[in-house]
Amino acid sequence: MLAELHGNSNLELFHDRATNRKCTKCRSILSDSIINFGESLPKHELETSFDHAKRADVCLVLGSSLRVTPAAPNRQIVGQQGGKLAIGNLQSTLLASLAKLNIHTMCDDLMEKLIRK
């Protein structure tokens, strides 16, 4: 299960942040789906992340301090349900001690290796 809380750099939508590219079918201007600093997280994605956390055996968090609300409680929800937390981040976080596994590398490198397995 995946919840992309901060968007996806490879996904374009029809809304207010133009990318200067157009839909190949209707020619409407496309917008990125990235959530920038100071913008609210999409309600559906946030709710989905909490639902996933309640059912997760493992929660893999990539490139996050795990301290920014409103998504920060996910790490606690996973632990309360008996799940394990794994953090993939270049630097150690203040919450590294909560994780069963800390991997200090670039997120792209980690995901490429996981996909190959």
MOPAC internal coordinates of N, CA, C and O (Angstrom, degrees):
PM7 1SCF
backbone

  N    0.0000 0     0.00 0     0.00 0    0    0    0
  C    1.4449 1     0.00 0     0.00 0    1    0    0
  C    1.5254 1   108.13 1     0.00 0    2    1    0
  O    1.2310 1   121.15 1   -36.77 1    3    2    1
  N    1.2976 1   115.40 1   143.23 1    3    2    1
  C    1.4578 1   120.49 1  -176.01 1    5    3    2
  C    1.5207 1   110.01 1  -136.29 1    6    5    3
  O    1.2310 1   121.06 1   -45.59 1    7    6    5
  N    1.3138 1   115.58 1   134.41 1    7    6    5
  C    1.4604 1   121.28 1   171.38 1    9    7    6
  C    1.5215 1   106.36 1  -126.23 1   10    9    7
  O    1.2310 1   120.39 1   -66.34 1   11   10    9
  N    1.3102 1   116.86 1   113.66 1   11   10    9
  C    1.4664 1   121.76 1  -179.25 1   13   11   10
  C    1.5291 1   108.38 1   -92.20 1   14   13   11
  O    1.2310 1   121.44 1   -95.15 1   15   14   13
  N    1.3142 1   114.85 1    84.85 1   15   14   13
  C    1.4699 1   120.01 1  -173.93 1   17   15   14
  C    1.5175 1   113.24 1   -63.18 1   18   17   15
  O    1.2310 1   120.14 1   145.67 1   19   18   17
  N    1.3041 1   117.33 1   -34.33 1   19   18   17
  C    1.4624 1   120.10 1  -176.07 1   21   19   18
  C    1.5153 1   113.42 1  -105.53 1   22   21   19
  O    1.2310 1   120.87 1  -159.39 1   23   22   21
  N    1.3289 1   115.95 1    20.61 1   23   22   21
  C    1.4545 1   119.98 1   177.34 1   25   23   22
  C    1.5113 1   112.41 1    87.14 1   26   25   23
  O    1.2310 1   121.68 1    11.08 1   27   26   25
  N    1.3207 1   114.39 1  -168.92 1   27   26   25
  C    1.4524 1   121.88 1  -175.00 1   29   27   26
  C    1.5199 1   107.05 1  -146.46 1   30   29   27
  O    1.2310 1   120.57 1   -58.76 1   31   30   29
  N    1.3256 1   116.51 1   121.24 1   31   30   29
  C    1.4688 1   120.15 1  -177.24 1   33   31   30
  C    1.5234 1   112.61 1   -67.69 1   34   33   31
  O    1.2310 1   120.35 1   167.91 1   35   34   33
  N    1.3238 1   116.94 1   -12.09 1   35   34   33
  C    1.4622 1   121.08 1   179.32 1   37   35   34
  C    1.5265 1   113.25 1  -102.28 1   38   37   35
  O    1.2310 1   120.34 1  -172.12 1   39   38   37
  N    1.3270 1   116.95 1     7.88 1   39   38   37
  C    1.4594 1   121.52 1  -177.96 1   41   39   38
  C    1.5207 1   109.65 1  -120.29 1   42   41   39
  O    1.2310 1   121.20 1   -55.48 1   43   42   41
  N    1.3246 1   115.32 1   124.52 1   43   42   41
  C    1.4603 1   120.48 1   176.98 1   45   43   42
  C    1.5203 1   109.44 1  -113.84 1   46   45   43
  O    1.2310 1   121.05 1   -35.46 1   47   46   45
  N    1.3184 1   115.60 1   144.54 1   47   46   45
  C    1.4582 1   122.66 1  -177.15 1   49   47   46
  C    1.5182 1   110.43 1  -128.59 1   50   49   47
  O    1.2310 1   120.87 1    -2.97 1   51   50   49
  N    1.3112 1   115.94 1   177.03 1   51   50   49
  C    1.4568 1   121.48 1   175.01 1   53   51   50
  C    1.5258 1   108.08 1   -99.30 1   54   53   51
  O    1.2310 1   119.49 1   -87.82 1   55   54   53
  N    1.3020 1   118.58 1    92.18 1   55   54   53
  C    1.4659 1   121.68 1   172.20 1   57   55   54
  C    1.5040 1   110.22 1  -156.81 1   58   57   55
  O    1.2310 1   118.71 1    26.95 1   59   58   57
  N    1.3037 1   120.06 1  -153.05 1   59   58   57
  C    1.4613 1   122.20 1  -161.21 1   61   59   58
  C    1.5270 1   118.79 1   -88.97 1   62   61   59
  O    1.2310 1   117.84 1  -174.99 1   63   62   61
  N    1.3272 1   121.71 1     5.01 1   63   62   61
  C    1.4664 1   121.32 1   179.33 1   65   63   62
  C    1.5217 1   109.76 1  -112.63 1   66   65   63
  O    1.2310 1   120.37 1   -94.29 1   67   66   65
  N    1.2766 1   116.89 1    85.71 1   67   66   65
  C    1.4611 1   122.40 1  -173.39 1   69   67   66
  C    1.5240 1   112.11 1   -61.00 1   70   69   67
  O    1.2310 1   120.95 1   -39.24 1   71   70   69
  N    1.3398 1   115.78 1   140.76 1   71   70   69
  C    1.4641 1   122.06 1   177.52 1   73   71   70
  C    1.5290 1   111.88 1  -106.93 1   74   73   71
  O    1.2310 1   120.19 1   179.47 1   75   74   73
  N    1.3043 1   117.25 1    -0.53 1   75   74   73
  C    1.4627 1   123.34 1  -175.79 1   77   75   74
  C    1.5205 1   112.72 1    71.84 1   78   77   75
  O    1.2310 1   120.47 1  -167.22 1   79   78   77
  N    1.3314 1   116.71 1    12.78 1   79   78   77
  C    1.4600 1   120.75 1   172.82 1   81   79   78
  C    1.5197 1   107.79 1  -111.15 1   82   81   79
  O    1.2310 1   120.97 1   -24.09 1   83   82   81
  N    1.3367 1   115.76 1   155.91 1   83   82   81
  C    1.4633 1   120.52 1  -178.54 1   85   83   82
  C    1.5150 1   110.62 1  -121.01 1   86   85   83
  O    1.2310 1   121.28 1   -29.15 1   87   86   85
  N    1.3165 1   115.15 1   150.85 1   87   86   85
  C    1.4585 1   121.84 1   175.71 1   89   87   86
  C    1.5303 1   108.13 1   -61.57 1   90   89   87
  O    1.2310 1   120.83 1   -46.33 1   91   90   89
  N    1.3199 1   116.02 1   133.67 1   91   90   89
  C    1.4634 1   119.87 1  -178.58 1   93   91   90
  C    1.5237 1   112.33 1   -71.15 1   94   93   91
  O    1.2310 1   120.13 1   161.75 1   95   94   93
  N    1.3380 1   117.35 1   -18.25 1   95   94   93
  C    1.4681 1   120.62 1  -179.62 1   97   95   94
  C    1.5232 1   112.62 1   -92.43 1   98   97   95
  O    1.2310 1   120.39 1   129.44 1   99   98   97
  N    1.3439 1   116.85 1   -50.56 1   99   98   97
  C    1.4687 1   118.75 1  -173.79 1  101   99   98
  C    1.5305 1   113.58 1  -109.31 1  102  101   99
  O    1.2310 1   120.31 1   174.28 1  103  102  101
  N    1.3312 1   117.00 1    -5.72 1  103  102  101
  C    1.4669 1   124.00 1   177.99 1  105  103  102
  C    1.5354 1   113.56 1    69.09 1  106  105  103
  O    1.2310 1   119.73 1  -169.11 1  107  106  105
  N    1.3343 1   118.12 1    10.89 1  107  106  105
  C    1.4645 1   121.07 1   175.05 1  109  107  106
  C    1.5223 1   109.53 1   -70.14 1  110  109  107
  O    1.2310 1   120.48 1   -28.97 1  111  110  109
  N    1.3271 1   116.68 1   151.03 1  111  110  109
  C    1.4638 1   121.54 1   179.54 1  113  111  110
  C    1.5256 1   109.32 1   -71.67 1  114  113  111
  O    1.2310 1   120.91 1   -45.73 1  115  114  113
  N    1.3356 1   115.87 1   134.27 1  115  114  113
  C    1.4681 1   122.02 1   179.30 1  117  115  114
  C    1.5213 1   110.28 1   -93.80 1  118  117  115
  O    1.2310 1   121.05 1   -24.98 1  119  118  117
  N    1.3201 1   115.61 1   155.02 1  119  118  117
  C    1.4589 1   122.88 1   179.23 1  121  119  118
  C    1.5173 1   109.31 1  -127.33 1  122  121  119
  O    1.2310 1   120.74 1   -26.01 1  123  122  121
  N    1.3482 1   116.19 1   153.99 1  123  122  121
  C    1.4597 1   118.32 1   177.68 1  125  123  122
  C    1.5305 1   109.93 1   -75.78 1  126  125  123
  O    1.2310 1   121.03 1   -15.32 1  127  126  125
  N    1.3197 1   115.64 1   164.68 1  127  126  125
  C    1.4629 1   120.31 1  -179.29 1  129  127  126
  C    1.5323 1   111.77 1  -111.14 1  130  129  127
  O    1.2310 1   120.57 1  -166.52 1  131  130  129
  N    1.3267 1   116.51 1    13.48 1  131  130  129
  C    1.4620 1   121.75 1  -179.42 1  133  131  130
  C    1.5224 1   110.15 1   -73.67 1  134  133  131
  O    1.2310 1   120.50 1   -41.92 1  135  134  133
  N    1.3348 1   116.65 1   138.08 1  135  134  133
  C    1.4608 1   122.25 1   174.43 1  137  135  134
  C    1.5201 1   106.53 1   -97.94 1  138  137  135
  O    1.2310 1   120.55 1   -64.59 1  139  138  137
  N    1.3103 1   116.55 1   115.41 1  139  138  137
  C    1.4580 1   121.89 1  -178.05 1  141  139  138
  C    1.5183 1   111.09 1   -88.64 1  142  141  139
  O    1.2310 1   120.76 1   -15.45 1  143  142  141
  N    1.3324 1   116.15 1   164.55 1  143  142  141
  C    1.4574 1   121.95 1   179.75 1  145  143  142
  C    1.5277 1   109.93 1   -55.23 1  146  145  143
  O    1.2310 1   120.94 1   -47.43 1  147  146  145
  N    1.3178 1   115.81 1   132.57 1  147  146  145
  C    1.4570 1   121.14 1   179.96 1  149  147  146
  C    1.5138 1   114.28 1    91.78 1  150  149  147
  O    1.2310 1   119.81 1   167.94 1  151  150  149
  N    1.3282 1   117.97 1   -12.06 1  151  150  149
  C    1.4632 1   121.33 1   177.61 1  153  151  150
  C    1.5274 1   109.66 1   -91.09 1  154  153  151
  O    1.2310 1   120.65 1   -29.11 1  155  154  153
  N    1.3121 1   116.37 1   150.89 1  155  154  153
  C    1.4581 1   121.29 1   178.87 1  157  155  154
  C    1.5224 1   110.72 1   -75.46 1  158  157  155
  O    1.2310 1   121.16 1   -34.92 1  159  158  157
  N    1.3269 1   115.39 1   145.08 1  159  158  157
  C    1.4617 1   119.88 1   174.62 1  161  159  158
  C    1.5195 1   109.07 1   -71.44 1  162  161  159
  O    1.2310 1   120.20 1   -33.71 1  163  162  161
  N    1.3340 1   117.23 1   146.29 1  163  162  161
  C    1.4629 1   119.67 1   177.35 1  165  163  162
  C    1.5332 1   110.31 1   -61.36 1  166  165  163
  O    1.2310 1   120.53 1   -47.84 1  167  166  165
  N    1.3155 1   116.59 1   132.16 1  167  166  165
  C    1.4647 1   121.79 1  -176.23 1  169  167  166
  C    1.5264 1   111.86 1   -56.36 1  170  169  167
  O    1.2310 1   120.36 1   134.28 1  171  170  169
  N    1.3312 1   116.92 1   -45.72 1  171  170  169
  C    1.4683 1   120.33 1  -177.99 1  173  171  170
  C    1.5287 1   111.19 1   -61.52 1  174  173  171
  O    1.2310 1   120.10 1   134.23 1  175  174  173
  N    1.3237 1   117.42 1   -45.77 1  175  174  173
  C    1.4656 1   120.78 1  -179.06 1  177  175  174
  C    1.5240 1   111.00 1   -64.70 1  178  177  175
  O    1.2310 1   120.10 1   139.86 1  179  178  177
  N    1.3284 1   117.42 1   -40.14 1  179  178  177
  C    1.4575 1   120.60 1   179.21 1  181  179  178
  C    1.5260 1   110.68 1   -64.51 1  182  181  179
  O    1.2310 1   120.17 1   133.30 1  183  182  181
  N    1.3256 1   117.29 1   -46.70 1  183  182  181
  C    1.4671 1   120.90 1   178.56 1  185  183  182
  C    1.5295 1   110.70 1   -62.56 1  186  185  183
  O    1.2310 1   120.67 1   139.90 1  187  186  185
  N    1.3295 1   116.33 1   -40.10 1  187  186  185
  C    1.4621 1   120.87 1   177.75 1  189  187  186
  C    1.5230 1   110.60 1   -61.52 1  190  189  187
  O    1.2310 1   120.30 1   139.33 1  191  190  189
  N    1.3316 1   117.02 1   -40.67 1  191  190  189
  C    1.4660 1   120.07 1  -179.20 1  193  191  190
  C    1.5218 1   111.20 1   -63.38 1  194  193  191
  O    1.2310 1   119.73 1   141.07 1  195  194  193
  N    1.3377 1   118.11 1   -38.93 1  195  194  193
  C    1.4631 1   120.77 1   178.25 1  197  195  194
  C    1.5299 1   110.76 1   -67.51 1  198  197  195
  O    1.2310 1   120.43 1   140.35 1  199  198  197
  N    1.3159 1   116.78 1   -39.65 1  199  198  197
  C    1.4592 1   120.88 1   177.49 1  201  199  198
  C    1.5258 1   110.48 1   -62.96 1  202  201  199
  O    1.2310 1   120.28 1   134.94 1  203  202  201
  N    1.3120 1   117.07 1   -45.06 1  203  202  201
  C    1.4603 1   121.31 1   178.35 1  205  203  202
  C    1.5294 1   110.63 1   -61.77 1  206  205  203
  O    1.2310 1   120.40 1   137.86 1  207  206  205
  N    1.3321 1   116.85 1   -42.14 1  207  206  205
  C    1.4707 1   121.12 1  -178.61 1  209  207  206
  C    1.5234 1   111.28 1   -60.27 1  210  209  207
  O    1.2310 1   120.53 1   143.37 1  211  210  209
  N    1.3128 1   116.60 1   -36.63 1  211  210  209
  C    1.4682 1   120.68 1  -179.83 1  213  211  210
  C    1.5270 1   112.22 1   -67.82 1  214  213  211
  O    1.2310 1   120.03 1   155.85 1  215  214  213
  N    1.3301 1   117.55 1   -24.15 1  215  214  213
  C    1.4679 1   121.77 1  -175.66 1  217  215  214
  C    1.5220 1   113.53 1  -109.23 1  218  217  215
  O    1.2310 1   120.06 1   179.88 1  219  218  217
  N    1.3287 1   117.49 1    -0.12 1  219  218  217
  C    1.4685 1   120.86 1  -170.91 1  221  219  218
  C    1.5256 1   113.55 1   -80.79 1  222  221  219
  O    1.2310 1   121.43 1   -41.96 1  223  222  221
  N    1.3215 1   114.86 1   138.04 1  223  222  221
  C    1.4663 1   121.15 1   168.95 1  225  223  222
  C    1.5218 1   109.15 1   -83.14 1  226  225  223
  O    1.2310 1   121.27 1   144.72 1  227  226  225
  N    1.3287 1   115.18 1   -35.28 1  227  226  225
  C    1.4594 1   122.76 1  -179.75 1  229  227  226
  C    1.5238 1   108.05 1  -139.19 1  230  229  227
  O    1.2310 1   120.87 1   -40.50 1  231  230  229
  N    1.3032 1   115.94 1   139.50 1  231  230  229
  C    1.4594 1   121.38 1   174.65 1  233  231  230
  C    1.5213 1   107.60 1  -119.70 1  234  233  231
  O    1.2310 1   120.38 1   -63.75 1  235  234  233
  N    1.3155 1   116.88 1   116.25 1  235  234  233
  C    1.4617 1   122.55 1   177.72 1  237  235  234
  C    1.5263 1   107.41 1   -99.98 1  238  237  235
  O    1.2310 1   121.17 1   -63.40 1  239  238  237
  N    1.3205 1   115.36 1   116.60 1  239  238  237
  C    1.4578 1   121.31 1   179.77 1  241  239  238
  C    1.5165 1   107.57 1  -108.32 1  242  241  239
  O    1.2310 1   120.73 1   -52.03 1  243  242  241
  N    1.3355 1   116.21 1   127.97 1  243  242  241
  C    1.4593 1   121.19 1  -177.30 1  245  243  242
  C    1.5243 1   111.17 1  -115.27 1  246  245  243
  O    1.2310 1   120.65 1   -51.24 1  247  246  245
  N    1.3202 1   116.37 1   128.76 1  247  246  245
  C    1.4543 1   122.05 1   172.18 1  249  247  246
  C    1.5158 1   114.73 1    60.33 1  250  249  247
  O    1.2310 1   120.14 1  -135.45 1  251  250  249
  N    1.3105 1   117.33 1    44.55 1  251  250  249
  C    1.4624 1   120.51 1  -176.77 1  253  251  250
  C    1.5225 1   110.82 1  -139.09 1  254  253  251
  O    1.2310 1   120.96 1   -31.43 1  255  254  253
  N    1.3256 1   115.78 1   148.57 1  255  254  253
  C    1.4629 1   120.70 1   173.96 1  257  255  254
  C    1.5179 1   111.07 1   -79.91 1  258  257  255
  O    1.2310 1   120.20 1   164.35 1  259  258  257
  N    1.3308 1   117.22 1   -15.65 1  259  258  257
  C    1.4693 1   124.27 1  -177.86 1  261  259  258
  C    1.5252 1   112.37 1    65.69 1  262  261  259
  O    1.2310 1   119.97 1  -160.29 1  263  262  261
  N    1.3085 1   117.67 1    19.71 1  263  262  261
  C    1.4621 1   120.17 1  -176.54 1  265  263  262
  C    1.5220 1   113.42 1  -118.66 1  266  265  263
  O    1.2310 1   119.58 1   171.87 1  267  266  265
  N    1.3109 1   118.40 1    -8.13 1  267  266  265
  C    1.4612 1   121.34 1  -174.29 1  269  267  266
  C    1.5339 1   109.77 1   -88.24 1  270  269  267
  O    1.2310 1   121.19 1   -53.48 1  271  270  269
  N    1.3156 1   115.34 1   126.52 1  271  270  269
  C    1.4599 1   119.75 1   176.84 1  273  271  270
  C    1.5212 1   108.66 1   -82.45 1  274  273  271
  O    1.2310 1   119.67 1   -24.79 1  275  274  273
  N    1.2912 1   118.24 1   155.21 1  275  274  273
  C    1.4580 1   129.18 1    13.14 1  277  275  274
  C    1.5274 1   114.38 1   -92.99 1  278  277  275
  O    1.2310 1   119.26 1  -178.58 1  279  278  277
  N    1.3217 1   119.02 1     1.42 1  279  278  277
  C    1.4659 1   120.37 1  -174.70 1  281  279  278
  C    1.5281 1   113.12 1   -87.76 1  282  281  279
  O    1.2310 1   119.32 1   165.29 1  283  282  281
  N    1.3049 1   118.91 1   -14.71 1  283  282  281
  C    1.4650 1   121.83 1  -175.79 1  285  283  282
  C    1.5276 1   114.67 1   -52.77 1  286  285  283
  O    1.2310 1   118.21 1   143.28 1  287  286  285
  N    1.3213 1   121.02 1   -36.72 1  287  286  285
  C    1.4725 1   119.68 1  -179.02 1  289  287  286
  C    1.5242 1   115.13 1   -61.86 1  290  289  287
  O    1.2310 1   119.51 1   164.43 1  291  290  289
  N    1.3146 1   118.54 1   -15.57 1  291  290  289
  C    1.4699 1   120.53 1   179.65 1  293  291  290
  C    1.5228 1   111.83 1   -54.83 1  294  293  291
  O    1.2310 1   120.18 1   139.74 1  295  294  293
  N    1.3199 1   117.26 1   -40.26 1  295  294  293
  C    1.4648 1   120.72 1  -178.89 1  297  295  294
  C    1.5243 1   111.38 1   -61.83 1  298  297  295
  O    1.2310 1   120.50 1   142.82 1  299  298  297
  N    1.3358 1   116.66 1   -37.18 1  299  298  297
  C    1.4605 1   120.78 1   178.88 1  301  299  298
  C    1.5279 1   111.05 1   -73.10 1  302  301  299
  O    1.2310 1   120.76 1   141.35 1  303  302  301
  N    1.3170 1   116.16 1   -38.65 1  303  302  301
  C    1.4671 1   120.51 1  -179.68 1  305  303  302
  C    1.5195 1   109.76 1   -61.00 1  306  305  303
  O    1.2310 1   120.36 1   135.49 1  307  306  305
  N    1.3212 1   116.92 1   -44.51 1  307  306  305
  C    1.4719 1   120.82 1  -179.91 1  309  307  306
  C    1.5224 1   109.62 1   -59.85 1  310  309  307
  O    1.2310 1   120.24 1   132.50 1  311  310  309
  N    1.3259 1   117.14 1   -47.50 1  311  310  309
  C    1.4614 1   121.37 1  -179.45 1  313  311  310
  C    1.5164 1   112.87 1   -63.45 1  314  313  311
  O    1.2310 1   120.15 1   139.59 1  315  314  313
  N    1.3123 1   117.32 1   -40.41 1  315  314  313
  C    1.4668 1   121.41 1  -179.96 1  317  315  314
  C    1.5224 1   111.34 1   -65.10 1  318  317  315
  O    1.2310 1   120.44 1   152.09 1  319  318  317
  N    1.3185 1   116.76 1   -27.91 1  319  318  317
  C    1.4582 1   121.13 1  -179.61 1  321  319  318
  C    1.5319 1   111.67 1   -89.16 1  322  321  319
  O    1.2310 1   120.42 1  -177.24 1  323  322  321
  N    1.3345 1   116.81 1     2.76 1  323  322  321
  C    1.4618 1   120.70 1   178.69 1  325  323  322
  C    1.5141 1   113.95 1    89.86 1  326  325  323
  O    1.2310 1   120.20 1  -173.51 1  327  326  325
  N    1.3326 1   117.23 1     6.49 1  327  326  325
  C    1.4580 1   120.60 1   179.57 1  329  327  326
  C    1.5183 1   112.52 1   -81.71 1  330  329  327
  O    1.2310 1   121.01 1   -10.14 1  331  330  329
  N    1.2989 1   115.68 1   169.86 1  331  330  329
  C    1.4637 1   121.91 1  -179.09 1  333  331  330
  C    1.5233 1   110.00 1  -110.59 1  334  333  331
  O    1.2310 1   121.07 1   -35.35 1  335  334  333
  N    1.3186 1   115.55 1   144.65 1  335  334  333
  C    1.4562 1   122.65 1   179.06 1  337  335  334
  C    1.5189 1   109.26 1  -105.15 1  338  337  335
  O    1.2310 1   120.56 1   -49.84 1  339  338  337
  N    1.3300 1   116.53 1   130.16 1  339  338  337
  C    1.4599 1   122.91 1   173.67 1  341  339  338
  C    1.5198 1   107.49 1  -123.24 1  342  341  339
  O    1.2310 1   120.65 1   -47.37 1  343  342  341
  N    1.3301 1   116.36 1   132.63 1  343  342  341
  C    1.4644 1   121.01 1  -177.27 1  345  343  342
  C    1.5175 1   109.19 1  -116.69 1  346  345  343
  O    1.2310 1   120.87 1   -53.32 1  347  346  345
  N    1.3256 1   115.95 1   126.68 1  347  346  345
  C    1.4530 1   123.04 1   172.63 1  349  347  346
  C    1.5153 1   107.92 1  -111.69 1  350  349  347
  O    1.2310 1   120.58 1   -69.62 1  351  350  349
  N    1.3109 1   116.49 1   110.38 1  351  350  349
  C    1.4596 1   121.01 1  -173.86 1  353  351  350
  C    1.5266 1   108.50 1  -156.26 1  354  353  351
  O    1.2310 1   119.92 1   -33.55 1  355  354  353
  N    1.3026 1   117.77 1   146.45 1  355  354  353
  C    1.4617 1   119.98 1   177.99 1  357  355  354
  C    1.5213 1   111.44 1   -61.65 1  358  357  355
  O    1.2310 1   120.50 1   137.10 1  359  358  357
  N    1.3096 1   116.65 1   -42.90 1  359  358  357
  C    1.4580 1   121.78 1  -176.66 1  361  359  358
  C    1.5220 1   110.07 1  -109.88 1  362  361  359
  O    1.2310 1   121.19 1   -21.62 1  363  362  361
  N    1.3116 1   115.33 1   158.38 1  363  362  361
  C    1.4560 1   119.82 1   173.38 1  365  363  362
  C    1.5244 1   108.57 1   -69.33 1  366  365  363
  O    1.2310 1   120.58 1   -32.10 1  367  366  365
  N    1.3204 1   116.50 1   147.90 1  367  366  365
  C    1.4580 1   121.16 1   176.79 1  369  367  366
  C    1.5263 1   108.49 1  -109.16 1  370  369  367
  O    1.2310 1   120.67 1   -14.56 1  371  370  369
  N    1.3151 1   116.32 1   165.44 1  371  370  369
  C    1.4611 1   120.69 1   177.66 1  373  371  370
  C    1.5303 1   111.56 1   -64.51 1  374  373  371
  O    1.2310 1   120.48 1   161.93 1  375  374  373
  N    1.3205 1   116.68 1   -18.07 1  375  374  373
  C    1.4591 1   120.78 1  -178.34 1  377  375  374
  C    1.5322 1   112.66 1  -103.52 1  378  377  375
  O    1.2310 1   120.24 1  -165.66 1  379  378  377
  N    1.3143 1   117.14 1    14.34 1  379  378  377
  C    1.4664 1   121.03 1  -178.50 1  381  379  378
  C    1.5305 1   111.72 1   -58.12 1  382  381  379
  O    1.2310 1   119.98 1   148.60 1  383  382  381
  N    1.3131 1   117.64 1   -31.40 1  383  382  381
  C    1.4680 1   120.37 1  -178.40 1  385  383  382
  C    1.5265 1   112.33 1   -67.43 1  386  385  383
  O    1.2310 1   119.77 1   160.30 1  387  386  385
  N    1.3326 1   118.04 1   -19.70 1  387  386  385
  C    1.4649 1   121.32 1   177.76 1  389  387  386
  C    1.5253 1   112.19 1   -77.70 1  390  389  387
  O    1.2310 1   120.82 1   160.76 1  391  390  389
  N    1.3087 1   116.03 1   -19.24 1  391  390  389
  C    1.4668 1   120.77 1  -174.07 1  393  391  390
  C    1.5226 1   111.50 1   -84.28 1  394  393  391
  O    1.2310 1   121.23 1   -36.35 1  395  394  393
  N    1.3151 1   115.25 1   143.65 1  395  394  393
  C    1.4653 1   121.32 1   172.05 1  397  395  394
  C    1.5256 1   110.23 1   -77.11 1  398  397  395
  O    1.2310 1   121.24 1   157.11 1  399  398  397
  N    1.3470 1   115.23 1   -22.89 1  399  398  397
  C    1.4588 1   120.59 1  -178.16 1  401  399  398
  C    1.5266 1   109.16 1  -146.74 1  402  401  399
  O    1.2310 1   120.57 1   -49.98 1  403  402  401
  N    1.3316 1   116.52 1   130.02 1  403  402  401
  C    1.4622 1   123.11 1   173.70 1  405  403  402
  C    1.5243 1   107.48 1  -120.52 1  406  405  403
  O    1.2310 1   120.71 1   -55.02 1  407  406  405
  N    1.3092 1   116.25 1   124.98 1  407  406  405
  C    1.4616 1   121.40 1   179.16 1  409  407  406
  C    1.5202 1   107.43 1  -120.20 1  410  409  407
  O    1.2310 1   120.70 1   -62.60 1  411  410  409
  N    1.3320 1   116.27 1   117.40 1  411  410  409
  C    1.4588 1   121.08 1  -177.07 1  413  411  410
  C    1.5258 1   109.62 1   -99.34 1  414  413  411
  O    1.2310 1   122.08 1   -84.79 1  415  414  413
  N    1.3329 1   113.63 1    95.21 1  415  414  413
  C    1.4629 1   120.91 1  -178.85 1  417  415  414
  C    1.5211 1   108.42 1  -161.44 1  418  417  415
  O    1.2310 1   120.79 1    -5.98 1  419  418  417
  N    1.3079 1   116.09 1   174.02 1  419  418  417
  C    1.4592 1   121.18 1   175.19 1  421  419  418
  C    1.5269 1   108.77 1   -68.92 1  422  421  419
  O    1.2310 1   120.47 1   -40.17 1  423  422  421
  N    1.3169 1   116.70 1   139.83 1  423  422  421
  C    1.4714 1   121.54 1  -178.84 1  425  423  422
  C    1.5254 1   111.72 1   -57.70 1  426  425  423
  O    1.2310 1   120.23 1   137.22 1  427  426  425
  N    1.3352 1   117.16 1   -42.78 1  427  426  425
  C    1.4664 1   120.20 1   179.72 1  429  427  426
  C    1.5289 1   111.28 1   -60.69 1  430  429  427
  O    1.2310 1   120.52 1   137.79 1  431  430  429
  N    1.3342 1   116.61 1   -42.21 1  431  430  429
  C    1.4695 1   120.11 1   179.99 1  433  431  430
  C    1.5258 1   110.62 1   -63.94 1  434  433  431
  O    1.2310 1   120.46 1   137.24 1  435  434  433
  N    1.3117 1   116.72 1   -42.76 1  435  434  433
  C    1.4630 1   120.98 1   179.20 1  437  435  434
  C    1.5253 1   111.04 1   -61.99 1  438  437  435
  O    1.2310 1   120.50 1   133.07 1  439  438  437
  N    1.3171 1   116.65 1   -46.93 1  439  438  437
  C    1.4653 1   119.96 1  -178.15 1  441  439  438
  C    1.5282 1   111.74 1   -65.90 1  442  441  439
  O    1.2310 1   120.09 1   142.04 1  443  442  441
  N    1.3275 1   117.43 1   -37.96 1  443  442  441
  C    1.4711 1   120.02 1   177.35 1  445  443  442
  C    1.5268 1   110.34 1   -59.96 1  446  445  443
  O    1.2310 1   120.32 1   137.53 1  447  446  445
  N    1.3248 1   116.99 1   -42.47 1  447  446  445
  C    1.4596 1   120.65 1   179.99 1  449  447  446
  C    1.5336 1   111.06 1   -68.20 1  450  449  447
  O    1.2310 1   120.21 1   139.82 1  451  450  449
  N    1.3233 1   117.20 1   -40.18 1  451  450  449
  C    1.4626 1   120.06 1   178.49 1  453  451  450
  C    1.5184 1   111.44 1   -64.39 1  454  453  451
  O    1.2310 1   120.59 1   139.06 1  455  454  453
  N    1.3135 1   116.47 1   -40.94 1  455  454  453
  C    1.4695 1   120.94 1  -179.29 1  457  455  454
  C    1.5238 1   111.03 1   -64.67 1  458  457  455
  O    1.2310 1   120.46 1   141.94 1  459  458  457
  N    1.3251 1   116.72 1   -38.06 1  459  458  457
  C    1.4698 1   120.68 1   179.42 1  461  459  458
  C    1.5185 1   112.17 1   -64.91 1  462  461  459
  O    1.2310 1   120.01 1   150.76 1  463  462  461
  N    1.3284 1   117.59 1   -29.24 1  463  462  461
  C    1.4743 1   121.76 1  -179.86 1  465  463  462
  C    1.4872 1   108.05 1   -72.16 1  466  465  463
  O    1.2310 1   120.10 1   180.00 1  467  466  465

